[in-house]
């Protein structure tokens, strides 16, 4: 029997009434990859990763992660196993400080698998928050409310919250949306640093970002995988050129 990949879906399908958003997708991801998923609007990208992360239940098919069947696990149990998702639209507690936003995530990571009455060591919590904020270069803004951050920094704060959860698989949905060119360059640097410790699954419309970061690219169209390969292979693929790249 062939070895199971780090992440693997088998005939994964999602129907919304008469619409099949994802149609029997077989998808494999290996540990340490930076993988981009691209495709035109409505191709099924977000639905696919939403099923992987547990936000949307599949209509059919199976999801294996790190050797275990997670098809029917709720999102919080997937987070406990290391599957962490950042939203396309920021989902911060805007009235809380940057520190407190990250502390909520760090506290969850520090208490996973422990009794409900387990207390959190304050020094360990503060250290985890400081590390996450430092990685996204927001340590100097620790005490200000999330609402006071520019949009680009809010996106980085959400990444810091994800890092505090100690992901094995970090799913980033349109992370550069709304960022300036300078912020995008900093974000790309950050993703490469994160990839030392975590596998990255990236949904992204900015093809410059995709080509710079992705080791392999999965192209979706009409709810199915159209092509997979290296950036060079995808760029040269006639079917991808016709369906997505506009060549």
C-alpha positions as CSV (number, residue, x, y, z in Angstrom):
1,X,0.0,0.0,0.0
2,X,1.3,3.5,-0.9
3,X,2.2,5.8,1.9
4,X,-0.4,8.4,2.8
5,X,0.7,12.0,2.2
6,X,0.9,14.6,4.9
7,X,-2.5,15.9,3.7
8,X,-4.6,13.9,1.2
9,X,-8.1,14.2,0.0
10,X,-9.9,11.4,-1.8
11,X,-12.9,12.1,-4.1
12,X,-13.6,15.2,-2.0
13,X,-17.0,16.7,-3.1
14,X,-19.2,19.6,-1.9
15,X,-22.6,20.3,-3.3
16,X,-24.7,23.3,-2.6
17,X,-28.2,22.3,-3.8
18,X,-27.8,21.7,-7.5
19,X,-24.3,23.3,-7.7
20,X,-21.3,21.1,-7.3
21,X,-18.6,23.5,-6.0
22,X,-15.9,20.8,-5.6
23,X,-16.2,17.6,-7.6
24,X,-14.4,14.5,-6.5
25,X,-11.0,16.2,-5.9
26,X,-7.9,14.1,-5.1
27,X,-5.4,16.4,-3.6
28,X,-2.0,15.6,-2.0
29,X,0.3,17.9,0.0
30,X,3.7,16.9,1.3
31,X,5.3,18.2,4.6
32,X,7.4,21.3,4.1
33,X,5.7,22.4,0.9
34,X,4.6,25.9,0.0
35,X,1.7,25.0,-2.3
36,X,-0.5,27.6,-4.1
37,X,-4.0,26.9,-5.2
38,X,-5.1,29.2,-8.0
39,X,-8.0,29.4,-10.5
40,X,-10.7,31.8,-11.7
41,X,-13.5,33.0,-9.3
42,X,-15.9,30.2,-8.6
43,X,-13.3,27.5,-9.3
44,X,-13.8,25.9,-5.9
45,X,-10.6,27.0,-4.2
46,X,-12.0,28.4,-1.0
47,X,-14.6,25.6,-0.7
48,X,-11.8,23.0,-1.0
49,X,-9.7,24.5,1.8
50,X,-12.8,25.2,3.9
51,X,-13.5,21.5,3.8
52,X,-9.9,20.7,4.7
53,X,-10.1,23.1,7.7
54,X,-13.6,21.9,8.8
55,X,-15.5,25.1,8.1
56,X,-17.6,23.4,5.5
57,X,-18.6,19.7,5.7
58,X,-18.0,17.6,2.6
59,X,-20.9,16.0,0.7
60,X,-18.7,13.0,-0.1
61,X,-15.1,11.9,0.1
62,X,-12.4,11.7,2.7
63,X,-9.6,13.9,4.2
64,X,-6.5,12.4,5.8
65,X,-4.1,14.5,7.7
66,X,-0.8,13.3,9.2
67,X,-2.0,9.7,9.0
68,X,-5.5,10.2,10.6
69,X,-9.0,10.6,9.1
70,X,-10.2,14.1,9.9
71,X,-13.1,14.2,7.5
72,X,-15.7,14.7,10.2
73,X,-13.7,16.4,12.9
74,X,-14.9,19.9,14.0
75,X,-12.6,22.9,13.3
76,X,-11.3,23.1,16.9
77,X,-10.1,19.5,16.8
78,X,-8.3,20.1,13.5
79,X,-6.6,23.1,15.1
80,X,-5.5,20.8,17.9
81,X,-3.9,18.6,15.3
82,X,-2.1,21.5,13.7
83,X,-4.5,22.6,10.9
84,X,-4.7,26.4,11.2
85,X,-6.7,28.7,8.8
86,X,-6.5,32.5,8.3
87,X,-9.6,34.1,6.8
88,X,-9.8,36.1,3.6
89,X,-11.5,38.9,5.6
90,X,-9.7,39.7,8.9
91,X,-11.4,38.1,12.0
92,X,-9.8,40.1,14.9
93,X,-11.3,41.2,18.2
94,X,-11.0,44.8,17.2
95,X,-11.4,46.3,20.7
96,X,-8.7,44.2,22.2
97,X,-5.0,45.0,22.1
98,X,-2.7,43.2,19.7
99,X,-1.2,41.3,22.7
100,X,-4.6,40.1,23.9
101,X,-5.7,39.0,20.4
102,X,-2.6,36.8,20.2
103,X,-2.8,35.7,23.8
104,X,-6.3,34.2,23.2
105,X,-4.7,32.0,20.5
106,X,-1.6,31.2,22.5
107,X,-3.7,30.3,25.5
108,X,-5.6,27.8,23.4
109,X,-2.4,26.2,22.2
110,X,-1.0,26.0,25.7
111,X,-4.1,24.3,27.1
112,X,-4.9,21.9,24.2
113,X,-5.4,18.3,25.6
114,X,-5.4,19.5,29.2
115,X,-8.2,19.6,31.8
116,X,-10.6,22.5,31.6
117,X,-9.3,23.8,35.0
118,X,-5.7,23.8,33.9
119,X,-4.1,27.1,34.6
120,X,-1.8,28.8,32.1
121,X,1.7,29.9,33.2
122,X,1.7,33.6,32.7
123,X,5.4,33.7,31.7
124,X,4.9,31.0,29.2
125,X,1.9,32.8,27.7
126,X,3.7,36.2,27.6
127,X,6.7,34.5,25.9
128,X,4.5,32.8,23.3
129,X,2.7,36.1,22.5
130,X,6.0,38.0,22.3
131,X,7.5,35.4,19.9
132,X,4.5,35.5,17.6
133,X,4.3,39.3,17.5
134,X,8.0,39.5,16.9
135,X,7.9,37.2,13.9
136,X,5.4,39.6,12.2
137,X,7.3,42.7,13.5
138,X,4.4,44.0,15.6
139,X,6.1,43.7,19.0
140,X,6.2,47.5,19.2
141,X,2.4,47.7,18.7
142,X,1.6,45.1,21.4
143,X,-0.5,47.4,23.5
144,X,-2.6,49.2,20.9
145,X,-6.1,48.0,19.9
146,X,-6.4,45.9,16.8
147,X,-8.8,48.5,15.3
148,X,-6.0,51.1,15.4
149,X,-3.7,49.1,13.1
150,X,-3.5,49.8,9.4
151,X,-5.2,47.1,7.3
152,X,-1.9,45.5,6.3
153,X,-0.8,45.2,10.0
154,X,-4.2,43.7,10.8
155,X,-3.5,41.0,8.3
156,X,-0.1,40.4,10.0
157,X,-1.7,40.3,13.4
158,X,-4.0,37.5,12.2
159,X,-0.9,35.7,11.0
160,X,0.6,36.1,14.5
161,X,-2.5,34.6,16.0
162,X,-2.1,31.7,13.7
163,X,1.5,31.2,14.6
164,X,0.7,31.2,18.3
165,X,-1.4,28.1,17.6
166,X,1.8,26.3,16.5
167,X,0.5,25.1,13.1
168,X,1.7,22.1,11.2
169,X,-0.4,23.2,8.2
170,X,-1.1,26.9,7.8
171,X,-3.8,27.8,5.3
172,X,-3.7,31.4,4.0
173,X,-6.7,32.6,2.1
174,X,-5.9,35.6,-0.1
175,X,-3.4,36.9,2.5
176,X,-2.0,39.8,0.3
177,X,-5.4,41.3,-0.5
178,X,-5.3,45.0,0.3
179,X,-1.6,45.1,1.0
180,X,0.8,47.6,-0.5
181,X,3.8,46.5,-2.6
182,X,6.1,47.0,0.3
183,X,3.8,45.0,2.6
184,X,3.6,42.2,0.0
185,X,7.4,42.0,-0.1
186,X,7.5,41.7,3.7
187,X,4.8,39.2,3.7
188,X,6.6,37.0,1.2
189,X,9.7,37.1,3.4
190,X,7.5,36.1,6.4
191,X,6.0,33.1,4.6
192,X,9.4,31.8,3.7
193,X,10.4,32.0,7.3
194,X,7.2,30.3,8.5
195,X,7.7,27.5,6.0
196,X,10.8,26.4,7.9
197,X,8.5,25.1,10.6
198,X,5.1,24.6,8.9
199,X,3.6,23.5,5.6
200,X,1.9,26.3,3.7
201,X,-1.3,26.1,1.6
202,X,-1.9,29.4,-0.1
203,X,-4.9,30.6,-2.0
204,X,-3.8,33.7,-3.9
205,X,-4.8,35.8,-7.0
206,X,-1.6,37.8,-7.1
207,X,0.4,35.7,-9.6
208,X,3.7,37.5,-8.8
209,X,3.3,36.3,-5.2
210,X,2.4,32.7,-6.4
211,X,5.3,32.5,-8.7
212,X,7.7,33.8,-6.0
213,X,6.6,31.6,-3.2
214,X,5.0,28.4,-4.5
215,X,7.1,25.3,-5.0
216,X,4.1,23.6,-6.6
217,X,0.8,25.0,-7.9
218,X,-2.6,23.4,-8.1
219,X,-4.9,25.0,-10.7
220,X,-8.7,24.5,-10.2
221,X,-11.5,25.2,-12.7
222,X,-15.1,24.3,-12.4
223,X,-14.7,22.5,-9.1
224,X,-11.9,20.2,-10.3
225,X,-8.2,20.1,-10.5
226,X,-7.2,21.2,-14.0
227,X,-3.4,20.9,-13.6
228,X,-0.6,20.6,-11.0
229,X,3.1,21.3,-11.3
230,X,6.0,23.6,-10.7
231,X,5.5,27.3,-11.5
232,X,7.4,26.8,-14.8
233,X,5.2,23.8,-15.7
234,X,2.0,25.7,-14.9
235,X,3.1,28.8,-16.9
236,X,3.8,26.6,-19.9
237,X,0.6,24.5,-19.6
238,X,-1.8,25.3,-22.6
239,X,-4.9,24.3,-20.7
240,X,-4.0,26.7,-17.8
241,X,-3.1,29.4,-20.2
242,X,-6.6,29.2,-21.8
243,X,-8.6,28.8,-18.6
244,X,-6.8,31.2,-16.2
245,X,-3.7,32.9,-17.3
246,X,-5.4,34.6,-20.3
247,X,-2.8,33.6,-22.9
